[in-house]
Amino acid sequence: MAKFFLKTHDVVFIDRPKTAAGKYTTYNYSDITWSLYGAYRRQARKMCLTELFSAKRLES
């Protein structure tokens, strides 16, 4: 049941609620953590995975 639910309705729950903490600490929700699901978030996530969390970068 959980697998079906998360696979089917994951887009509904992917966004985080907007709070004052997110607004003031992440430049008006423009950080990858608080950004809305869409093209920007997908691109930022891809860049983080390939550049920041690569094996070479983690070793250094």
C-alpha distance matrix in Angstrom:
0.0 3.8 5.5 5.2 6.1 8.6 10.0 10.6 11.8 13.3 16.8 16.6 16.2 18.3 21.6 23.1 25.0 28.7 30.8 34.5 33.8 32.1 34.9 37.8 36.5 35.1 37.8 36.2 32.6 33.7 32.4 29.3 27.5 28.0 28.4 26.4 24.0 26.3 28.9 30.6 27.5 26.6 30.2 30.6 27.6 28.9 32.3 31.2 29.3 32.3 35.2 34.3 31.9 33.6 34.9 38.5 38.0 36.2 39.0 41.6
3.8 0.0 3.8 5.4 5.0 6.0 8.4 9.9 10.4 10.8 14.5 14.6 13.4 15.3 18.6 19.9 22.1 25.7 27.7 31.3 30.4 28.7 31.7 34.4 33.0 31.6 34.4 33.0 29.3 30.5 28.9 25.9 23.9 24.6 25.3 23.5 21.3 23.8 26.4 27.7 24.5 23.7 27.3 27.5 24.4 25.9 29.2 27.8 26.1 29.2 31.9 30.9 28.5 30.4 31.8 35.3 34.6 32.7 35.7 38.2
5.5 3.8 0.0 3.8 5.5 5.3 6.0 8.5 10.1 10.2 13.9 14.9 14.2 15.3 18.9 20.7 23.3 26.8 29.1 32.6 31.6 29.5 32.4 35.1 33.5 31.8 34.5 33.2 29.5 30.2 28.5 25.3 23.8 24.7 25.0 23.2 20.5 22.5 24.8 26.4 23.2 21.9 25.5 25.9 22.7 23.8 27.2 26.1 24.1 27.0 29.9 29.3 26.8 28.4 29.7 33.3 32.9 31.2 34.0 36.7
5.2 5.4 3.8 0.0 3.8 5.6 5.2 6.0 8.3 9.7 13.1 13.8 14.0 15.6 19.1 21.2 23.6 27.1 29.7 33.3 32.7 30.5 33.0 36.0 34.8 32.9 35.3 33.7 30.0 30.8 29.6 26.4 25.1 25.6 25.4 23.2 20.4 22.1 24.5 26.5 23.8 22.4 26.1 26.9 24.0 25.0 28.6 27.9 26.1 28.8 31.9 31.4 29.3 30.8 32.4 35.9 35.4 34.0 37.0 39.5
6.1 5.0 5.5 3.8 0.0 3.8 5.5 5.3 5.7 7.4 10.7 10.7 10.7 12.8 16.1 18.1 20.2 23.7 26.3 29.9 29.5 27.4 29.9 33.0 32.0 30.3 32.6 30.8 27.3 28.3 27.3 24.4 22.8 22.9 23.0 20.6 18.2 20.4 23.2 25.0 22.1 21.4 25.1 25.7 23.0 24.5 28.0 27.1 25.7 28.7 31.5 30.8 28.9 30.8 32.7 36.0 35.2 33.8 36.9 39.2
8.6 6.0 5.3 5.6 3.8 0.0 3.8 5.6 5.6 5.0 8.8 9.6 9.0 10.2 13.8 15.8 18.4 21.8 24.4 27.9 27.1 24.9 27.5 30.5 29.2 27.3 29.7 28.3 24.6 25.4 24.1 21.0 19.5 20.0 20.1 18.1 15.5 17.8 20.5 22.0 18.9 18.1 21.8 22.2 19.3 20.9 24.3 23.3 21.9 25.0 27.7 27.0 25.1 27.1 29.0 32.3 31.4 30.0 33.2 35.4
10.0 8.4 6.0 5.2 5.5 3.8 0.0 3.8 6.0 5.8 8.9 10.8 11.1 11.6 15.3 17.9 20.7 23.9 26.7 30.2 29.5 26.9 29.3 32.3 31.0 28.8 31.0 29.6 25.9 26.2 25.1 21.8 20.9 21.5 20.9 18.7 15.6 17.2 19.4 21.4 18.7 17.2 20.9 21.9 19.1 20.0 23.7 23.2 21.5 24.2 27.2 27.0 25.1 26.7 28.7 32.0 31.4 30.3 33.5 35.7
10.6 9.9 8.5 6.0 5.3 5.6 3.8 0.0 3.8 6.0 8.1 9.2 10.7 12.0 15.2 18.1 20.4 23.6 26.6 30.2 30.0 27.4 29.5 32.7 31.8 29.6 31.5 29.6 26.1 26.7 26.0 23.0 22.2 22.1 21.3 18.6 15.6 17.0 19.6 21.9 19.6 18.4 22.1 23.3 21.0 22.1 25.7 25.5 24.2 26.8 29.7 29.6 28.1 29.7 32.0 35.1 34.3 33.5 36.7 38.8
11.8 10.4 10.1 8.3 5.7 5.6 6.0 3.8 0.0 3.8 5.6 5.6 7.2 9.2 12.0 14.8 16.8 20.1 23.1 26.7 26.7 24.2 26.2 29.5 28.9 26.8 28.7 26.6 23.1 24.1 23.7 20.9 19.8 19.3 18.7 15.9 13.4 15.4 18.5 20.4 18.0 17.5 21.3 22.2 20.1 21.8 25.1 24.7 23.9 26.8 29.4 29.0 27.7 29.8 32.2 35.2 34.0 33.1 36.5 38.3
13.3 10.8 10.2 9.7 7.4 5.0 5.8 6.0 3.8 0.0 3.8 5.4 5.5 6.1 9.6 12.4 15.1 18.2 21.1 24.6 24.1 21.5 23.8 26.9 25.9 23.7 25.8 24.1 20.5 21.2 20.4 17.5 16.4 16.3 15.8 13.4 10.8 13.1 16.1 17.6 14.8 14.4 18.2 18.8 16.5 18.4 21.6 21.0 20.3 23.3 25.7 25.2 23.9 26.1 28.6 31.6 30.3 29.4 32.9 34.6
16.8 14.5 13.9 13.1 10.7 8.8 8.9 8.1 5.6 3.8 0.0 3.8 5.5 5.2 7.7 11.2 13.7 16.3 19.7 23.1 22.9 20.0 21.8 25.1 24.4 22.0 23.6 21.7 18.1 18.8 18.6 15.9 15.3 14.6 13.4 10.5 7.8 9.9 13.2 14.9 12.6 12.6 16.3 17.1 15.5 17.5 20.6 20.4 20.2 23.0 25.2 24.9 24.2 26.5 29.3 32.0 30.5 30.0 33.6 34.9
16.6 14.6 14.9 13.8 10.7 9.6 10.8 9.2 5.6 5.4 3.8 0.0 3.8 5.9 7.3 10.2 11.8 14.8 18.0 21.6 21.9 19.4 21.1 24.6 24.3 22.2 23.8 21.5 18.2 19.5 19.6 17.4 16.2 14.9 14.3 11.2 9.7 12.3 15.9 17.2 15.0 15.7 19.3 19.7 18.3 20.7 23.5 23.1 23.2 26.2 28.2 27.5 26.9 29.4 32.2 34.9 33.1 32.5 36.1 37.4
16.2 13.4 14.2 14.0 10.7 9.0 11.1 10.7 7.2 5.5 5.5 3.8 0.0 3.8 5.7 7.7 9.8 13.1 16.0 19.6 19.5 17.2 19.4 22.6 22.0 20.3 22.4 20.3 16.9 18.5 18.0 15.8 13.9 12.9 13.2 11.0 9.9 13.2 16.7 17.3 14.5 15.5 19.2 18.9 17.2 19.9 22.5 21.5 21.6 24.9 26.7 25.6 24.8 27.6 30.2 32.9 31.1 30.1 33.7 35.0
18.3 15.3 15.3 15.6 12.8 10.2 11.6 12.0 9.2 6.1 5.2 5.9 3.8 0.0 3.8 6.6 9.8 12.5 15.5 18.8 18.2 15.5 17.7 20.8 19.8 17.7 19.8 18.2 14.5 15.5 14.7 12.2 10.7 10.2 10.2 8.3 6.8 10.3 13.6 13.9 10.9 11.9 15.5 15.1 13.4 16.2 18.8 17.8 18.1 21.3 23.0 22.0 21.4 24.2 27.0 29.5 27.6 26.8 30.5 31.7
21.6 18.6 18.9 19.1 16.1 13.8 15.3 15.2 12.0 9.6 7.7 7.3 5.7 3.8 0.0 3.8 6.6 8.9 12.1 15.4 15.2 12.4 14.2 17.6 17.0 15.0 16.8 14.8 11.3 12.8 12.6 10.9 9.4 7.6 7.7 5.8 6.2 9.9 13.3 13.0 10.5 12.6 15.7 14.9 14.0 17.3 19.2 18.3 19.3 22.5 23.6 22.5 22.5 25.5 28.5 30.7 28.4 27.8 31.6 32.3
23.1 19.9 20.7 21.2 18.1 15.8 17.9 18.1 14.8 12.4 11.2 10.2 7.7 6.6 3.8 0.0 3.8 6.4 8.9 12.3 11.9 9.5 11.9 15.0 14.5 13.1 15.3 13.4 10.1 12.5 12.0 11.1 8.4 6.4 8.2 7.8 9.4 13.0 16.2 15.1 12.5 15.1 17.8 16.2 15.5 19.1 20.5 19.0 20.3 23.7 24.4 22.7 22.8 26.1 29.0 31.1 28.5 27.6 31.4 31.9
25.0 22.1 23.3 23.6 20.2 18.4 20.7 20.4 16.8 15.1 13.7 11.8 9.8 9.8 6.6 3.8 0.0 3.8 6.3 10.0 10.6 8.9 10.7 14.0 14.3 13.6 15.4 12.9 10.5 13.6 13.8 13.7 11.1 8.3 10.2 9.7 12.0 15.5 18.7 17.6 15.4 18.3 20.9 19.3 18.9 22.5 23.8 22.3 23.9 27.2 27.6 25.9 26.2 29.6 32.4 34.4 31.6 30.8 34.5 34.9
28.7 25.7 26.8 27.1 23.7 21.8 23.9 23.6 20.1 18.2 16.3 14.8 13.1 12.5 8.9 6.4 3.8 0.0 3.8 7.0 8.3 6.5 7.3 10.8 11.8 11.2 12.5 9.7 7.9 11.6 12.3 13.3 11.2 7.7 9.5 9.8 13.0 16.0 18.8 17.2 15.6 19.0 21.0 19.1 19.5 23.1 23.8 22.5 24.6 27.7 27.7 25.9 26.8 30.2 33.2 34.8 31.8 31.2 34.9 34.9
30.8 27.7 29.1 29.7 26.3 24.4 26.7 26.6 23.1 21.1 19.7 18.0 16.0 15.5 12.1 8.9 6.3 3.8 0.0 3.8 5.4 5.4 6.5 9.0 10.3 10.9 12.4 10.1 9.3 13.1 13.5 15.0 12.5 9.6 12.2 13.2 16.4 19.4 22.0 20.0 18.4 21.8 23.5 21.2 21.6 25.3 25.7 23.9 26.2 29.3 29.0 26.8 27.7 31.3 34.1 35.6 32.4 31.6 35.2 35.0
34.5 31.3 32.6 33.3 29.9 27.9 30.2 30.2 26.7 24.6 23.1 21.6 19.6 18.8 15.4 12.3 10.0 7.0 3.8 0.0 3.8 5.4 5.1 6.3 8.4 10.1 11.0 9.2 9.7 13.3 13.9 16.2 14.1 11.4 13.9 15.6 19.0 21.6 23.9 21.4 20.2 23.8 25.0 22.5 23.2 26.9 26.7 25.0 27.6 30.6 29.7 27.5 28.7 32.4 35.1 36.2 32.8 32.2 35.7 35.1
33.8 30.4 31.6 32.7 29.5 27.1 29.5 30.0 26.7 24.1 22.9 21.9 19.5 18.2 15.2 11.9 10.6 8.3 5.4 3.8 0.0 3.8 5.5 5.6 5.9 8.1 10.2 9.5 9.4 12.6 12.1 14.4 11.9 10.1 13.2 15.6 18.7 21.5 23.5 20.7 19.1 22.6 23.7 20.8 21.3 25.0 24.6 22.5 25.1 28.1 27.1 24.6 25.7 29.4 32.0 33.1 29.6 28.9 32.2 31.7
32.1 28.7 29.5 30.5 27.4 24.9 26.9 27.4 24.2 21.5 20.0 19.4 17.2 15.5 12.4 9.5 8.9 6.5 5.4 5.4 3.8 0.0 3.8 5.7 5.5 5.7 8.0 7.0 5.9 9.1 8.8 10.9 8.8 6.5 9.5 12.0 15.2 17.8 19.7 17.0 15.4 19.0 20.1 17.3 17.9 21.6 21.4 19.6 22.2 25.1 24.3 22.1 23.4 27.0 29.8 31.0 27.6 27.1 30.6 30.2
34.9 31.7 32.4 33.0 29.9 27.5 29.3 29.5 26.2 23.8 21.8 21.1 19.4 17.7 14.2 11.9 10.7 7.3 6.5 5.1 5.5 3.8 0.0 3.8 5.9 5.9 6.2 4.3 5.3 8.6 9.6 12.5 11.3 8.6 10.4 12.7 16.3 18.3 20.1 17.2 16.5 20.2 20.9 18.4 19.7 23.2 22.7 21.4 24.4 26.9 25.9 24.0 25.8 29.2 32.2 33.0 29.6 29.5 33.0 32.2
37.8 34.4 35.1 36.0 33.0 30.5 32.3 32.7 29.5 26.9 25.1 24.6 22.6 20.8 17.6 15.0 14.0 10.8 9.0 6.3 5.6 5.7 3.8 0.0 3.8 5.8 5.9 6.1 8.0 10.3 10.8 14.1 13.0 11.2 13.2 16.0 19.4 21.4 22.7 19.5 18.8 22.5 22.8 19.9 21.3 24.7 23.7 22.2 25.3 27.7 26.3 24.1 26.1 29.5 32.3 32.9 29.3 29.2 32.5 31.3
36.5 33.0 33.5 34.8 32.0 29.2 31.0 31.8 28.9 25.9 24.4 24.3 22.0 19.8 17.0 14.5 14.3 11.8 10.3 8.4 5.9 5.5 5.9 3.8 0.0 3.8 6.0 7.6 8.2 9.7 8.9 12.0 10.8 9.9 12.4 15.7 18.7 20.8 21.9 18.5 17.4 20.9 21.0 17.8 18.9 22.3 21.2 19.2 22.4 24.8 23.2 20.8 22.7 26.2 28.8 29.4 25.7 25.5 28.8 27.7
35.1 31.6 31.8 32.9 30.3 27.3 28.8 29.6 26.8 23.7 22.0 22.2 20.3 17.7 15.0 13.1 13.6 11.2 10.9 10.1 8.1 5.7 5.9 5.8 3.8 0.0 3.8 5.7 5.4 6.1 5.3 8.7 8.3 7.5 9.2 12.7 15.7 17.3 18.2 14.8 13.9 17.4 17.4 14.2 15.8 19.1 18.0 16.4 19.6 22.0 20.5 18.5 20.6 23.9 26.9 27.5 24.0 24.1 27.5 26.5
37.8 34.4 34.5 35.3 32.6 29.7 31.0 31.5 28.7 25.8 23.6 23.8 22.4 19.8 16.8 15.3 15.4 12.5 12.4 11.0 10.2 8.0 6.2 5.9 6.0 3.8 0.0 3.8 5.7 5.7 7.0 10.7 11.3 9.8 10.3 13.5 16.7 17.8 18.3 14.9 14.9 18.5 18.1 15.3 17.6 20.6 19.2 18.3 21.8 23.7 22.1 20.6 23.0 26.1 29.3 29.5 26.1 26.6 30.0 28.7
36.2 33.0 33.2 33.7 30.8 28.3 29.6 29.6 26.6 24.1 21.7 21.5 20.3 18.2 14.8 13.4 12.9 9.7 10.1 9.2 9.5 7.0 4.3 6.1 7.6 5.7 3.8 0.0 3.8 5.6 8.1 11.3 11.5 8.8 9.1 11.5 15.1 16.4 17.5 14.5 14.6 18.3 18.5 16.2 18.3 21.4 20.7 20.0 23.2 25.3 24.2 22.9 25.0 28.2 31.4 32.0 28.7 29.1 32.6 31.6
32.6 29.3 29.5 30.0 27.3 24.6 25.9 26.1 23.1 20.5 18.1 18.2 16.9 14.5 11.3 10.1 10.5 7.9 9.3 9.7 9.4 5.9 5.3 8.0 8.2 5.4 5.7 3.8 0.0 3.8 5.6 8.1 8.1 5.1 5.4 8.2 11.7 13.3 14.8 11.9 11.3 15.1 15.8 13.5 15.1 18.4 18.1 17.3 20.2 22.6 22.0 20.6 22.3 25.6 28.8 29.8 26.6 26.8 30.5 29.9
33.7 30.5 30.2 30.8 28.3 25.4 26.2 26.7 24.1 21.2 18.8 19.5 18.5 15.5 12.8 12.5 13.6 11.6 13.1 13.3 12.6 9.1 8.6 10.3 9.7 6.1 5.7 5.6 3.8 0.0 3.8 6.5 8.2 6.7 5.4 8.6 11.4 12.2 12.7 9.3 9.4 13.1 12.9 10.6 12.9 15.9 15.2 14.8 18.0 20.0 19.1 18.2 20.3 23.2 26.7 27.3 24.2 24.9 28.5 27.7
32.4 28.9 28.5 29.6 27.3 24.1 25.1 26.0 23.7 20.4 18.6 19.6 18.0 14.7 12.6 12.0 13.8 12.3 13.5 13.9 12.1 8.8 9.6 10.8 8.9 5.3 7.0 8.1 5.6 3.8 0.0 3.8 5.4 5.6 5.8 9.5 11.7 13.0 13.4 9.9 8.8 12.3 12.2 9.1 10.7 14.0 13.1 12.0 15.2 17.4 16.5 15.0 17.0 20.1 23.4 24.2 21.0 21.4 25.0 24.4
29.3 25.9 25.3 26.4 24.4 21.0 21.8 23.0 20.9 17.5 15.9 17.4 15.8 12.2 10.9 11.1 13.7 13.3 15.0 16.2 14.4 10.9 12.5 14.1 12.0 8.7 10.7 11.3 8.1 6.5 3.8 0.0 3.8 5.6 5.3 8.4 9.4 10.8 11.3 8.3 6.0 9.1 9.6 6.5 7.2 10.8 10.7 9.4 12.1 14.7 14.4 13.2 14.6 17.7 21.0 22.2 19.4 19.6 23.4 23.2
27.5 23.9 23.8 25.1 22.8 19.5 20.9 22.2 19.8 16.4 15.3 16.2 13.9 10.7 9.4 8.4 11.1 11.2 12.5 14.1 11.9 8.8 11.3 13.0 10.8 8.3 11.3 11.5 8.1 8.2 5.4 3.8 0.0 3.8 5.9 8.8 10.1 12.6 14.0 11.5 8.6 11.5 12.8 9.9 9.5 13.3 13.6 11.6 13.7 16.9 16.7 14.8 15.6 19.0 22.0 23.6 20.7 20.2 24.0 24.1
28.0 24.6 24.7 25.6 22.9 20.0 21.5 22.1 19.3 16.3 14.6 14.9 12.9 10.2 7.6 6.4 8.3 7.7 9.6 11.4 10.1 6.5 8.6 11.2 9.9 7.5 9.8 8.8 5.1 6.7 5.6 5.6 3.8 0.0 3.8 6.5 9.1 11.8 13.8 11.4 9.2 12.6 14.1 11.7 12.1 15.7 16.2 14.8 17.0 20.0 19.9 18.3 19.3 22.6 25.7 27.2 24.3 24.0 27.7 27.7
28.4 25.3 25.0 25.4 23.0 20.1 20.9 21.3 18.7 15.8 13.4 14.3 13.2 10.2 7.7 8.2 10.2 9.5 12.2 13.9 13.2 9.5 10.4 13.2 12.4 9.2 10.3 9.1 5.4 5.4 5.8 5.3 5.9 3.8 0.0 3.8 6.5 8.4 10.3 7.9 6.4 10.1 11.5 9.8 10.8 14.1 14.8 14.2 16.5 19.1 19.3 18.4 19.6 22.6 26.0 27.3 24.6 24.8 28.6 28.5
26.4 23.5 23.2 23.2 20.6 18.1 18.7 18.6 15.9 13.4 10.5 11.2 11.0 8.3 5.8 7.8 9.7 9.8 13.2 15.6 15.6 12.0 12.7 16.0 15.7 12.7 13.5 11.5 8.2 8.6 9.5 8.4 8.8 6.5 3.8 0.0 3.8 6.2 9.1 8.2 6.8 9.9 12.1 11.5 12.1 15.1 16.5 16.4 18.2 20.7 21.5 20.9 21.8 24.5 28.0 29.6 27.1 27.3 31.1 31.3
24.0 21.3 20.5 20.4 18.2 15.5 15.6 15.6 13.4 10.8 7.8 9.7 9.9 6.8 6.2 9.4 12.0 13.0 16.4 19.0 18.7 15.2 16.3 19.4 18.7 15.7 16.7 15.1 11.7 11.4 11.7 9.4 10.1 9.1 6.5 3.8 0.0 3.8 7.2 7.6 5.7 7.5 10.5 10.8 10.7 13.2 15.3 15.5 16.6 19.1 20.5 20.3 20.7 23.2 26.6 28.5 26.4 26.6 30.3 30.9
26.3 23.8 22.5 22.1 20.4 17.8 17.2 17.0 15.4 13.1 9.9 12.3 13.2 10.3 9.9 13.0 15.5 16.0 19.4 21.6 21.5 17.8 18.3 21.4 20.8 17.3 17.8 16.4 13.3 12.2 13.0 10.8 12.6 11.8 8.4 6.2 3.8 0.0 3.8 5.6 5.5 6.3 8.7 10.2 10.8 12.4 14.5 15.6 16.7 18.6 20.0 20.5 21.2 23.2 26.8 28.4 26.6 27.2 30.9 31.3
28.9 26.4 24.8 24.5 23.2 20.5 19.4 19.6 18.5 16.1 13.2 15.9 16.7 13.6 13.3 16.2 18.7 18.8 22.0 23.9 23.5 19.7 20.1 22.7 21.9 18.2 18.3 17.5 14.8 12.7 13.4 11.3 14.0 13.8 10.3 9.1 7.2 3.8 0.0 3.8 5.5 5.2 6.1 8.6 9.9 10.6 12.3 14.3 15.5 16.6 18.0 19.1 20.2 21.7 25.4 26.7 25.0 26.1 29.7 29.9
30.6 27.7 26.4 26.5 25.0 22.0 21.4 21.9 20.4 17.6 14.9 17.2 17.3 13.9 13.0 15.1 17.6 17.2 20.0 21.4 20.7 17.0 17.2 19.5 18.5 14.8 14.9 14.5 11.9 9.3 9.9 8.3 11.5 11.4 7.9 8.2 7.6 5.6 3.8 0.0 3.8 5.5 5.2 6.1 8.5 9.9 10.6 12.2 14.2 15.5 16.1 16.9 18.4 20.3 24.1 25.1 22.9 24.1 27.7 27.6
27.5 24.5 23.2 23.8 22.1 18.9 18.7 19.6 18.0 14.8 12.6 15.0 14.5 10.9 10.5 12.5 15.4 15.6 18.4 20.2 19.1 15.4 16.5 18.8 17.4 13.9 14.9 14.6 11.3 9.4 8.8 6.0 8.6 9.2 6.4 6.8 5.7 5.5 5.5 3.8 0.0 3.8 5.5 5.1 6.0 8.5 9.8 10.4 12.1 14.2 15.1 15.3 16.3 18.5 22.1 23.6 21.4 22.1 25.8 26.1
26.6 23.7 21.9 22.4 21.4 18.1 17.2 18.4 17.5 14.4 12.6 15.7 15.5 11.9 12.6 15.1 18.3 19.0 21.8 23.8 22.6 19.0 20.2 22.5 20.9 17.4 18.5 18.3 15.1 13.1 12.3 9.1 11.5 12.6 10.1 9.9 7.5 6.3 5.2 5.5 3.8 0.0 3.8 5.6 5.2 6.2 8.7 10.0 10.6 12.3 14.1 14.9 15.4 17.1 20.7 22.3 20.7 21.5 25.0 25.7
30.2 27.3 25.5 26.1 25.1 21.8 20.9 22.1 21.3 18.2 16.3 19.3 19.2 15.5 15.7 17.8 20.9 21.0 23.5 25.0 23.7 20.1 20.9 22.8 21.0 17.4 18.1 18.5 15.8 12.9 12.2 9.6 12.8 14.1 11.5 12.1 10.5 8.7 6.1 5.2 5.5 3.8 0.0 3.8 5.4 5.1 6.2 8.7 10.0 10.7 11.9 13.3 14.6 15.9 19.6 20.7 19.0 20.4 23.8 24.0
30.6 27.5 25.9 26.9 25.7 22.2 21.9 23.3 22.2 18.8 17.1 19.7 18.9 15.1 14.9 16.2 19.3 19.1 21.2 22.5 20.8 17.3 18.4 19.9 17.8 14.2 15.3 16.2 13.5 10.6 9.1 6.5 9.9 11.7 9.8 11.5 10.8 10.2 8.6 6.1 5.1 5.6 3.8 0.0 3.8 5.4 5.1 6.2 8.6 10.0 10.3 10.8 12.5 14.5 18.2 19.1 16.9 18.1 21.7 21.6
27.6 24.4 22.7 24.0 23.0 19.3 19.1 21.0 20.1 16.5 15.5 18.3 17.2 13.4 14.0 15.5 18.9 19.5 21.6 23.2 21.3 17.9 19.7 21.3 18.9 15.8 17.6 18.3 15.1 12.9 10.7 7.2 9.5 12.1 10.8 12.1 10.7 10.8 9.9 8.5 6.0 5.2 5.4 3.8 0.0 3.8 5.4 5.1 6.2 8.6 9.9 10.0 10.5 12.7 16.2 17.8 15.9 16.5 20.1 20.7
28.9 25.9 23.8 25.0 24.5 20.9 20.0 22.1 21.8 18.4 17.5 20.7 19.9 16.2 17.3 19.1 22.5 23.1 25.3 26.9 25.0 21.6 23.2 24.7 22.3 19.1 20.6 21.4 18.4 15.9 14.0 10.8 13.3 15.7 14.1 15.1 13.2 12.4 10.6 9.9 8.5 6.2 5.1 5.4 3.8 0.0 3.8 5.5 5.2 6.2 8.4 9.8 10.2 11.2 14.8 16.3 15.0 16.1 19.5 20.2
32.3 29.2 27.2 28.6 28.0 24.3 23.7 25.7 25.1 21.6 20.6 23.5 22.5 18.8 19.2 20.5 23.8 23.8 25.7 26.7 24.6 21.4 22.7 23.7 21.2 18.0 19.2 20.7 18.1 15.2 13.1 10.7 13.6 16.2 14.8 16.5 15.3 14.5 12.3 10.6 9.8 8.7 6.2 5.1 5.4 3.8 0.0 3.8 5.5 5.3 5.7 7.4 9.1 10.1 13.9 14.6 12.8 14.6 17.8 17.9
31.2 27.8 26.1 27.9 27.1 23.3 23.2 25.5 24.7 21.0 20.4 23.1 21.5 17.8 18.3 19.0 22.3 22.5 23.9 25.0 22.5 19.6 21.4 22.2 19.2 16.4 18.3 20.0 17.3 14.8 12.0 9.4 11.6 14.8 14.2 16.4 15.5 15.6 14.3 12.2 10.4 10.0 8.7 6.2 5.1 5.5 3.8 0.0 3.8 5.6 5.4 5.0 6.3 8.6 12.3 13.3 11.0 12.0 15.5 15.8
29.3 26.1 24.1 26.1 25.7 21.9 21.5 24.2 23.9 20.3 20.2 23.2 21.6 18.1 19.3 20.3 23.9 24.6 26.2 27.6 25.1 22.2 24.4 25.3 22.4 19.6 21.8 23.2 20.2 18.0 15.2 12.1 13.7 17.0 16.5 18.2 16.6 16.7 15.5 14.2 12.1 10.6 10.0 8.6 6.2 5.2 5.5 3.8 0.0 3.8 5.8 6.0 5.1 6.6 10.1 12.0 10.6 11.2 14.6 15.6
32.3 29.2 27.0 28.8 28.7 25.0 24.2 26.8 26.8 23.3 23.0 26.2 24.9 21.3 22.5 23.7 27.2 27.7 29.3 30.6 28.1 25.1 26.9 27.7 24.8 22.0 23.7 25.3 22.6 20.0 17.4 14.7 16.9 20.0 19.1 20.7 19.1 18.6 16.6 15.5 14.2 12.3 10.7 10.0 8.6 6.2 5.3 5.6 3.8 0.0 3.8 6.3 6.2 5.6 9.2 10.3 9.6 11.2 14.0 14.8
35.2 31.9 29.9 31.9 31.5 27.7 27.2 29.7 29.4 25.7 25.2 28.2 26.7 23.0 23.6 24.4 27.6 27.7 29.0 29.7 27.1 24.3 25.9 26.3 23.2 20.5 22.1 24.2 22.0 19.1 16.5 14.4 16.7 19.9 19.3 21.5 20.5 20.0 18.0 16.1 15.1 14.1 11.9 10.3 9.9 8.4 5.7 5.4 5.8 3.8 0.0 3.8 5.9 5.7 9.3 9.1 7.4 9.8 12.6 12.5
34.3 30.9 29.3 31.4 30.8 27.0 27.0 29.6 29.0 25.2 24.9 27.5 25.6 22.0 22.5 22.7 25.9 25.9 26.8 27.5 24.6 22.1 24.0 24.1 20.8 18.5 20.6 22.9 20.6 18.2 15.0 13.2 14.8 18.3 18.4 20.9 20.3 20.5 19.1 16.9 15.3 14.9 13.3 10.8 10.0 9.8 7.4 5.0 6.0 6.3 3.8 0.0 3.8 5.8 8.9 9.2 6.3 7.6 11.0 10.8
31.9 28.5 26.8 29.3 28.9 25.1 25.1 28.1 27.7 23.9 24.2 26.9 24.8 21.4 22.5 22.8 26.2 26.8 27.7 28.7 25.7 23.4 25.8 26.1 22.7 20.6 23.0 25.0 22.3 20.3 17.0 14.6 15.6 19.3 19.6 21.8 20.7 21.2 20.2 18.4 16.3 15.4 14.6 12.5 10.5 10.2 9.1 6.3 5.1 6.2 5.9 3.8 0.0 3.8 6.5 8.3 6.4 6.1 9.7 10.9
33.6 30.4 28.4 30.8 30.8 27.1 26.7 29.7 29.8 26.1 26.5 29.4 27.6 24.2 25.5 26.1 29.6 30.2 31.3 32.4 29.4 27.0 29.2 29.5 26.2 23.9 26.1 28.2 25.6 23.2 20.1 17.7 19.0 22.6 22.6 24.5 23.2 23.2 21.7 20.3 18.5 17.1 15.9 14.5 12.7 11.2 10.1 8.6 6.6 5.6 5.7 5.8 3.8 0.0 3.8 5.5 5.3 6.2 8.7 10.2
34.9 31.8 29.7 32.4 32.7 29.0 28.7 32.0 32.2 28.6 29.3 32.2 30.2 27.0 28.5 29.0 32.4 33.2 34.1 35.1 32.0 29.8 32.2 32.3 28.8 26.9 29.3 31.4 28.8 26.7 23.4 21.0 22.0 25.7 26.0 28.0 26.6 26.8 25.4 24.1 22.1 20.7 19.6 18.2 16.2 14.8 13.9 12.3 10.1 9.2 9.3 8.9 6.5 3.8 0.0 3.8 5.5 5.2 6.2 8.8
38.5 35.3 33.3 35.9 36.0 32.3 32.0 35.1 35.2 31.6 32.0 34.9 32.9 29.5 30.7 31.1 34.4 34.8 35.6 36.2 33.1 31.0 33.0 32.9 29.4 27.5 29.5 32.0 29.8 27.3 24.2 22.2 23.6 27.2 27.3 29.6 28.5 28.4 26.7 25.1 23.6 22.3 20.7 19.1 17.8 16.3 14.6 13.3 12.0 10.3 9.1 9.2 8.3 5.5 3.8 0.0 3.8 5.5 5.3 6.5
38.0 34.6 32.9 35.4 35.2 31.4 31.4 34.3 34.0 30.3 30.5 33.1 31.1 27.6 28.4 28.5 31.6 31.8 32.4 32.8 29.6 27.6 29.6 29.3 25.7 24.0 26.1 28.7 26.6 24.2 21.0 19.4 20.7 24.3 24.6 27.1 26.4 26.6 25.0 22.9 21.4 20.7 19.0 16.9 15.9 15.0 12.8 11.0 10.6 9.6 7.4 6.3 6.4 5.3 5.5 3.8 0.0 3.8 5.4 5.3
36.2 32.7 31.2 34.0 33.8 30.0 30.3 33.5 33.1 29.4 30.0 32.5 30.1 26.8 27.8 27.6 30.8 31.2 31.6 32.2 28.9 27.1 29.5 29.2 25.5 24.1 26.6 29.1 26.8 24.9 21.4 19.6 20.2 24.0 24.8 27.3 26.6 27.2 26.1 24.1 22.1 21.5 20.4 18.1 16.5 16.1 14.6 12.0 11.2 11.2 9.8 7.6 6.1 6.2 5.2 5.5 3.8 0.0 3.8 5.5
39.0 35.7 34.0 37.0 36.9 33.2 33.5 36.7 36.5 32.9 33.6 36.1 33.7 30.5 31.6 31.4 34.5 34.9 35.2 35.7 32.2 30.6 33.0 32.5 28.8 27.5 30.0 32.6 30.5 28.5 25.0 23.4 24.0 27.7 28.6 31.1 30.3 30.9 29.7 27.7 25.8 25.0 23.8 21.7 20.1 19.5 17.8 15.5 14.6 14.0 12.6 11.0 9.7 8.7 6.2 5.3 5.4 3.8 0.0 3.8
41.6 38.2 36.7 39.5 39.2 35.4 35.7 38.8 38.3 34.6 34.9 37.4 35.0 31.7 32.3 31.9 34.9 34.9 35.0 35.1 31.7 30.2 32.2 31.3 27.7 26.5 28.7 31.6 29.9 27.7 24.4 23.2 24.1 27.7 28.5 31.3 30.9 31.3 29.9 27.6 26.1 25.7 24.0 21.6 20.7 20.2 17.9 15.8 15.6 14.8 12.5 10.8 10.9 10.2 8.8 6.5 5.3 5.5 3.8 0.0
